[in-house]
Amino acid sequence: MSRINPRLPFSLLLIAVIAATTACVDPGGRDTAAPAGPLRVVATTGMIADTAARIVGEHGTVNGLMGPGVDPHLYKASESDVRLLSDADLILYNGLFLEGKIGDILVKLARSRPVVAVSELIPEEMRREPPEFQGHYDPHIWFDVSLWIQTLGPVTDALVELRPEHEASFRSHADQLRAELEQLDSWVQGRIQEIPEEHRVMVTAHDAFGYFGERYGIEVVGIQGISTLAEAGLQDVQRVVDLVVERGISALFVESSVPRRTVEAVVAAARERGHEVMIGGELFSDAMGAAGTEEGTYPGMVRHNVNTVVDALTGNTGAPDHDS
C-alpha cells in the first residue's frame, strides 16, 4: 500500500485512504486476497459493536466508532476513524439515516469489503414511519428488543461468509445471545406493567423511544424530533410544558447523548405554572455507557433505562436495580 502524506487536507486524505484500500479488488468489488487471520470488525454504534463482539467471540476483534455520549446523528468521522474503517474486514452500521454524515464513506468502502446496515434488513412493515418523519423510517430499532434480535442473523451470516470455518462457533454465540435477549424482552414487558396505566407517559429529550413505546405499552413524548440535526424550538418546549401540566406528569428524562437544556427548560416553565416535575434520571438513547460498566453493554443499557423509567414513574427513585 502506498504511503499517505499526513499533511494532506482531511478531504484529500479520505479520498487517498479509500482509493488505496479499493485498488486491489476483483470485478465483483471484493478483495481478491483477504487475510485469513482474526477478523477485524468495525461497528458504528456501541449497540452494534457489543452485539457483534458477542457473536465474534475469540475469532476476532470489534471496534466501535461512537463511544459514550456520542450523538450518531451529528457524528463526523475523524482521520483515525477512516483508517480504522479502511483496515476492517467487515463494517456494520445501523442505517436508516442514523449515521447520515458518514454515509458517503460507507458507500465507498462497500466496494472493497462487506458493509452491512443491520436495521435495513428488518422488514419495512415492522419499521416505524412517523408522520413528522415522512418518507423515512425511525432508525432507533434497538429500543424494541424483539426487533434487535432480528439483527443477529445478518451479523452472523456476514461473519460466516468471511470465516466459514468458524460457523459453528458464530451460530452458537448468536443462539446464546438470542436466548438472553428473549428473556430481556419479557422482563421489560413485566417491569413496564408495574407503572400504573395513567402514569405510563415517558417524556424524553428527543424522540428516540418510539419503538420502545409501541412494544412495551408506554406513551412516549420527545421534546426534539427523531433526528437531533434540527434543534427543538420554543414551540416544542411549550407543547411539552402544556402536556406535563395538564396531565400532571411527575418526571422527565434527560439523555446521555443529548444536551439537557430543553428538558431543564420544560421543568422550569412547568414550575412557573405551579406544577413541580423532576428529572427522573438519565437514559442512554443513541449511545451506551462507558466500557466496563453494565450500561456499556446492550442488555445492561436496556435494563438501566427500564429501571430508571419505572422507578421514577412509580415514585420509587433511589431503589436498587432489579435483576432481569
Secondary structure, DSSP 8 states (H G I E B T S, - for coil): -----TTS-HHHHHHHHHHHHTSSB-TTSSBTT---SSEEEEESSHHHHHHHHHHHGGGEEEEESS-TT--TTT----HHHHHHHHT-SEEEE--TTTTGGGHHHHHHHTTTS-EEEGGGGS-GGGS---GGGTTS----GGGSHHHHGGGHHHHHHHHHHH-GGGHHHHHHHHHHHHHHHHHHHHHHHHHHTTS-GGG-EEEEEES--HHHHHHHT-EEEEEE-SSTTS---HHHHHHHHHHHHHHT--EEEEETTS-SHHHHHHHHHHHHTT---EEEEEE-SSS---TTSGGGSHHHHHHHHHHHHHHHHTT-TT------
